């Protein structure tokens, strides 16, 4: 009987803990759905991670597919916080070995990607900035 009482108390404790953790995971920040395409010279660019970095708040990100399309993610939801954002991009190869080689300096970024990163890859120097007020499509034409 004592074992059953202890088990019930443990189950109640775990349930309360789980509810507290899950309740704290949400955000009360309003989000806007943002997506679009990334192109250069009229051609889609894949494997680019688009970063929306707000003046205040948490960043969002999205990775382009073979057609250059991206959809922004915010934690476990889709979207971008409402407000002013700097936008920068990083190279995000899908191949795990390429990612590891890139991390350890064993992979040379393709020349075109290097040019893109030079201009748009630094969050402090990127010329891209947007005021997100509502859900919208934002297409990036990187020169």
C-alpha positions in Angstrom: 0.0 0.0 0.0 2.8 2.4 0.9 4.4 1.6 -2.5 1.2 2.5 -4.3 0.9 5.8 -2.5 4.5 6.6 -3.3 3.9 5.8 -7.0 0.8 8.0 -7.1 2.7 10.9 -5.5 5.6 10.4 -8.0 3.1 10.4 -10.9 1.4 13.6 -9.7 4.8 15.3 -9.3 6.0 14.2 -12.8 2.7 15.4 -14.3 2.9 18.8 -12.5 6.6 19.1 -13.6 5.7 18.3 -17.2 2.9 20.8 -17.3 5.1 23.5 -15.9 7.8 22.8 -18.5 5.4 22.7 -21.4 3.6 25.8 -20.2 6.9 27.7 -20.1 7.8 26.7 -23.7 5.2 28.9 -25.3 5.8 32.5 -26.3 3.4 35.4 -25.9 5.2 37.3 -28.7 3.0 37.9 -31.7 4.3 36.1 -34.8 3.9 36.7 -38.5 4.1 34.0 -41.1 7.1 34.9 -43.4 8.5 33.0 -46.3 9.7 33.6 -49.9 12.5 32.8 -52.2 16.3 33.6 -52.4 17.7 34.1 -55.8 20.9 35.4 -57.4 21.0 36.4 -61.0 17.4 35.2 -61.3 18.3 31.6 -60.3 17.2 30.0 -57.0 19.9 29.4 -54.4 19.5 26.3 -52.2 21.2 25.5 -48.9 21.0 29.1 -47.6 19.8 29.6 -44.0 17.9 32.8 -43.8 18.2 34.4 -40.3 15.7 37.1 -39.1 17.4 38.7 -36.1 15.0 41.1 -34.2 16.1 44.3 -32.4 14.5 42.7 -29.4 13.4 39.2 -28.9 14.3 35.8 -30.4 15.6 35.1 -33.9 13.9 33.0 -36.5 15.4 30.9 -39.3 14.5 29.1 -42.5 16.6 27.0 -45.0 16.1 27.3 -48.8 15.2 24.2 -50.9 16.2 23.5 -54.5 13.7 26.1 -55.7 15.2 28.7 -53.3 12.0 28.7 -51.2 12.2 29.2 -47.4 9.7 29.3 -44.5 10.7 31.0 -41.3 10.7 28.9 -38.1 10.5 30.3 -34.5 11.3 27.6 -31.9 8.7 24.9 -32.6 6.3 27.2 -34.6 6.4 28.9 -37.9 6.9 32.6 -38.0 8.9 35.7 -37.1 8.3 38.0 -34.2 6.6 41.3 -35.2 9.1 44.1 -35.3 12.3 45.3 -36.9 14.8 42.6 -38.0 18.2 42.5 -39.5 18.4 39.7 -42.0 21.6 37.7 -42.8 22.3 34.4 -44.5 24.6 31.5 -43.9 25.6 28.5 -46.0 23.7 25.4 -44.7 24.6 22.3 -46.6 22.3 19.3 -46.2 25.1 16.7 -46.3 26.3 15.9 -42.7 29.8 15.1 -43.8 30.0 18.5 -45.7 28.7 20.2 -42.5 31.4 18.6 -40.4 34.1 19.3 -42.9 32.9 22.9 -43.1 33.1 23.2 -39.3 36.7 21.9 -39.2 37.8 24.0 -42.2 38.2 20.9 -44.5 35.5 22.1 -46.9 35.9 25.1 -49.1 32.7 27.1 -49.7 31.9 27.4 -53.4 33.0 30.8 -54.8 29.5 32.0 -55.5 28.5 31.2 -51.9 31.6 32.9 -50.6 30.6 36.1 -52.4 27.1 35.9 -51.0 28.4 35.3 -47.5 30.9 38.2 -47.8 28.1 40.7 -48.4 25.1 39.1 -46.5 26.6 36.7 -44.0 27.5 39.0 -41.1 24.6 40.1 -38.9 26.5 43.4 -38.1 27.2 44.3 -41.7 24.3 42.9 -43.7 22.4 45.5 -45.8 19.2 43.6 -45.3 16.6 44.8 -42.8 12.8 44.6 -42.6 10.0 45.8 -40.4 7.7 42.8 -40.1 4.2 44.0 -39.3 2.1 41.1 -40.6 2.4 37.8 -42.5 4.1 38.4 -45.8 6.2 37.0 -48.6 9.8 38.4 -48.7 11.9 37.5 -51.7 15.6 38.1 -51.5 17.5 39.0 -54.7 21.1 38.7 -53.7 23.6 40.4 -56.1 
